[in-house]
Amino acid sequence: LSPKEKEFKLHVLEMFLEELKESERDMLDAEQALKKSLAMDFWNSSSLKINSKRRLNALRIATLKEEKSYNKMVQFEKIMEDYLLSSNSTSWVDEILKDVAHAADLLQNQVADLPESPVDLKGGDIEAVMHMKNLHDGLNAPGNEDKPQDEEDMDILIDSKNNKYILTRQEDGMAPYIDHLLVMNMIWIVMACLPLGTLCQVLGVPTLFGYILAGLLLGPSGFNIIQEVVQMETIGELGVFLILFSAGMEFSFSHIQKVWKIAVVTPLCTTFLMVVAGILIGSVLLNGIPIGESAFVSSCFSFSSTPLVSRFLQGSFIIGKESITSDYSNILLGVLVMQDVQLSLLVAAIPILASQKLEQSSGLFTSLRVLSVTMLSMCMVVAMSLAIYRFIMLYFTKLVNKLNRELQLLSVLCIMFINQLITRSLGISMELGSFIAGVMVAHSFNEPAIKHKIQVIHDFFSIMFFATMGFHVFPTFVLVEFTLLLSLTVFVVAGKFVISLLVLHVVLPPQSRNLKWIISSGLAQVSEFSFVIGSRACHLKIISREVFLLILSITTLSLVLAPVLWKISIWR
């Protein structure tokens, strides 16, 4: 035998001896465990639990050791096969390839950042998982073991809690790896959103319902075609950022200056009255709902849909009454812009509200401390944004105007991302940074082409976001509780309509009070951004899952009823 072959045989012998030692050790451990089990008190459940936990950890460690030994054996066999092949051919090409292979191995060792063994990981728990391959053929069906893996198949790990983990970084860092399943999920969503969105436009309802319906059909509550739900929701998160970024770009001080009193006072008073009404209903009538949860849900319901009302205004020009149309359009747009500002502040405060909920046992002092920290952080964000706008944006704008289209788009997106990093570093959600960045861009760039580029990206990722919201819609819940949901929706819409009427009756000048009916109808529905606020709050345990489903269903039904209420007001 050659030295290489001797080394291989010696390695096999060492592994055989190790297997004998492990088998003997397992036999002794099993004998000791049996003696302990026979001697223990079988009525003692804690002892049973401890023994079960000990056996489970031993099995996990044994599994890792055996897998490590198996991988070593496979690696040595591959080395031996390569040696035998190389011994048969000694051309100069093979010598070059050998050198390249050696260099590649060295590079691979530098790229890899994982420990040699999972047992060496500090702070990690050893856990049993199931490894699935050939997902498209179904749970590794018998007979498929030797079938070559298709390029669209995925390696998926499933833990004991039925959580699925998809490969994010493979061992061979130099080899290209594409998550074809994620690509297919995006293709399915786009192909489903087109016909369903078109159907909604034909029926005269907002197209976002078509996107939500597409996510419902493809998601877990539908045909379960979408497998990488977490990855798709991560992509949809970009839609949230761009929605608020576009809302900031639509922020116009000129609209606010024309109707500043009505635009500022109306949303503040409406939100305040909605929160008070929600607390009274939750505490007195329903008896038992926490005050914080009632206030949060009422705040969600107090906002109105800016895109929907803007679409209403585009198609509701009253012939012969241009002055009336202009009056209520300016007032509605001003109120909606200020609502967007309030909404961005609420989204920014959600993480802080979550921390307050975790410390709610500390009482009033904790609430005051959290409120002061929130206000201080927001003041710092505004001050830093004003400094950037005053001293940097002017020169940055001149530089960007000299760049080509792609670099202009990247520059605008970088402004949004920088503001997001600033707000995140101060403990506030990145959504507020997106809104502030939109305001900065709107007042720094006057070219419509830049806004058009952002609008295209905004539209695509917004579609992704609303489609991922459909993953959390459960038709069985809506059908079973349809009477309750419809009653609650009518109650919320009617309550918002009446509160808006009362506020506008006081705020509007006497000569414009006839506009309060149509303005109130434009504010009566619930903003689609309640989906975002509700999902954030549910994830951070501010509200329960049942409350989130109620918010989702009531918001959807209110948006469906909104065109009917608006047309009745226009007709009147």
Disulfide bonds with the S-S distance in Angstrom:
none
